Amino acid sequence: MARDVAVILAAAGKSTRFRDPFSKKVFTLCSGKPVWQHSAQLFADHPRVAQIIMAIAPEDKETVQEKFAGNLTMLGVELVLGGNERFESIRNALQRVKPNLSLVAIHDAARPCLTRASIDDVLAVADRKKAAILAAPIRGTVKRCKSDDSIEQTVERAGLWQAQTPQVFSLEILQKSYARVKGTPTDDSQVVEEAGYSVYCVEGPESNIKITTKGDLKIAESFLKVPAKTKDNPFF
């Protein structure tokens, strides 16, 4: 199997909602390892991954290098400094992607419970379609509210998906899309969509949560504690 995939881990956020004055969420321990390391490990172990780049905030550079130098080296993770907005961080990392690689997978470092099966699924669709993301169909009732939190409308949920990561694109499409980025896109799929390309959704597991609060950290730990290699294990 060819090693033809670059991975960009987004870890340059401010972690405002995590509410920890001493540690950002991606550097906090979760089941014995920092959150980012769980995310990086799955890609480091994948036979198609040739390069892993993690975008971090400039103010975190010294801390990351002091605390995690050994882990970064072991996993083959390169560091790049991010920008004020997420898309700026991804654009900085994109400039470091090796030109001979076919696909770029962009993943939130704060999603430590990604499954190997889901990586394989989204890569397979990206191989065929050139642009694919993990996402979850919205199954609950959706409300649009006014500024005072009163309900304005019940939104038809048919066809609505909540985006996850990784989001995977051909290197060519991603480079062309980022060359013409406008505004402040909230994810990479939006950058590619607005450049005129079709992006395809691949259903991701409910376990692929993004840690935002300390409560989410406890949920992630419960997923990560499932014993390995059993038929009931979503990570098998």
N, C-alpha and C positions, 0 to 999 in steps of 0.2 A: 504494500500500500504506500502510495507516494505521500511524502510530507509536503503538503501544498497549502496549508492553512496558517495564517497569522491570527493571533488573538490579541485584542486590545481590552485590557481590564480598566474600567472607569472607576477610579478611586480618589478623585480630586475634589469631591463634594465637601460641603461645610458641616454636614451632620447636625444641623440646627435642631431638628426635631428629636434627635437621640438624647439630648439634654445631659450630656456628660462633660463636665469641664476639664476632665483629664485625658480623655481618649475619644477619638472619632470612631464611628461604628465599625469601619472596615479594619481597624487595628485592635479592636476589642476581642478578647478571648471568647471563643464559642466552641464548646466540647474540646477544650484543651489546645486549640490552635486559634491564631488570629483569623478573623472572618475572611480576609482576602486570600489567605493560604488555602482554605477549603476550595475557594473558587479556582485558584490557580492550579491546584493539584489535579483536578479532573482534566484540565486541558494539557497539563504537562504529561499525563499518562496516556493521552490519546495518540494513536499511531499516525494521525494525519497532521498533527500540529508541529510546525517547524519553528515558530517564533512566538514568544509571549512578551507583550509590552504593557506595563502598568503606568497609567497616568496618575500622578499624585500632585497635590497642591504644593507650590513652592515652599510654603512655611513648614511642610512636613518632611522635606528632604533630609534634613540632618537626623531627625528622629527615626525615620524609616531606615536610613543607612546604618545607624547605630544599633537598632533593635533587631533588624531583620536581614542583615547582610548575608548571613549564612543560609537562610531560607530562600532568599532571592537567588543566590548562586546555585543552590541545590535544584531549584525548579527551573533555572534558566530564564528568569524574569528580568527584562531590561526595564529601567525606569526612564520616564520622560516627564517633564514638568507640564502641568495642565494650565488652563487659563481661568478666567473669571466665570465662564459659562461652560456647561458640559460639552457643547459642540466644539468649543475652542480647544478643550483638552483632547478630544478625539481627533481633531484636525492636526494637532501637534504630534500625536502618536502615529497618525497615518503617514506622516512624512518619514517615519523610521521603518516602515514596513518594507521588507525585502522585495525588490521588483519582480523576482521570478516566481512569486507565490500567486495562487489562483484566487483564493477566497480570503476574506477578512471577517472574523467573527468578533463582534463587539459585545462585551458582557459586563454587567454591573458587578463590581467586586463585592457588593453587599448582597449578592444572591448566592449563598454558600451551599444551597441544597439542590443544585442542578443535578440532573441524572445523566449518566452516560448515554442511555437510550435516547434522551431528548436531544443531546448533541448530535448523535448520529442521524436522527430524524430531520433536524433542521439543515444539517449539512447536505443530506441527500436531496432535499428540495432545492436548496441553493445551487447544487451542481446542475440541476435541470433548468431552473428558472432564473438563476443569477441573482435573486434577491428574495430572502425568506426570513421570517422572524418567528420566534416562539410567542404564543399568545394564548389567552384563555377566553373562550366564549362567555359572555356575560349571561348568567342564568337567572339572576334575581331581578326584581322590579327596579327600574331606574327612574329617579326623580331629578328634574332640573329645578333648582331653587333660586329665589331672588336674593338680593343682597342682605335682606333681613332674615334669611333662612326659611321663609315661607315657600311652600311648593308652588311653582309656576306651571309645571307640566309633568305628566308621566310620559316618559320617553319609550317609544317602541324599541324593545331590545333585540329584535330579530336582526341579525347581521352585525351586532356590536361585539367587539372583542377587546379585551384589556391586554395591552402589549406587555411582553416580558422580554428577557434577553436569554441567550444570545440572539443578536440580529446579525445575519450573515449575508454578505454581498460579494460579488466579484470585485476584485481589486480595481479593475478598470471603471466599473460603474460607480464605485464609492469615490474614487479620485475625481471623476468628472462631476459628480454631484456636489462634493465639498468645494470644488472650484467655483461654484456658483451659488453657494449657500446664502440665504437672505434671512433677516430677522433673527429670532432666537428660538430655533427648533428645540423641542423637548426630547426628541430621540432621533436616532440615525435614520430610521425608516422614514420619518418626516422629511429629512434632507433629500433622501432618494426619491420619495414620492413627488416632492415639489420640483425635482429636476426632470420629471416626466416619465419615470420608470415604474413598472408594475412591481409591487411587493406582495408576497404570498404569506398567509398565516399558516403556521403549523401548531397544532394544539399542544400546549405544554402542560406539565403536571401541576396539580395544586400545591405540591411541596416546593415549587420554585418561587418561594416568596422573596421579596426584597426587604431587608432589615431596615426599618425606619425608626422604630422606637425600641426601648428596652424590652417591651412586651414581645415584640417580634423576635428578639434574640432568644427568648425562652422557647418560642414556637420552633425556631430553627434548630435549637438544641434537641428538641424532641424528635425531629426528623432525623437528625444526624446520629442519634443514639440507637436507631433500629439496627439490630444485629446484621452483620454482613452476610451476603450470599445465602439467603433463604428465599423461598418462593413468595413470602409475604413482604419482602424488602423492596421498596420502590427504587432502591439504588442498585439492585442486582442486574 
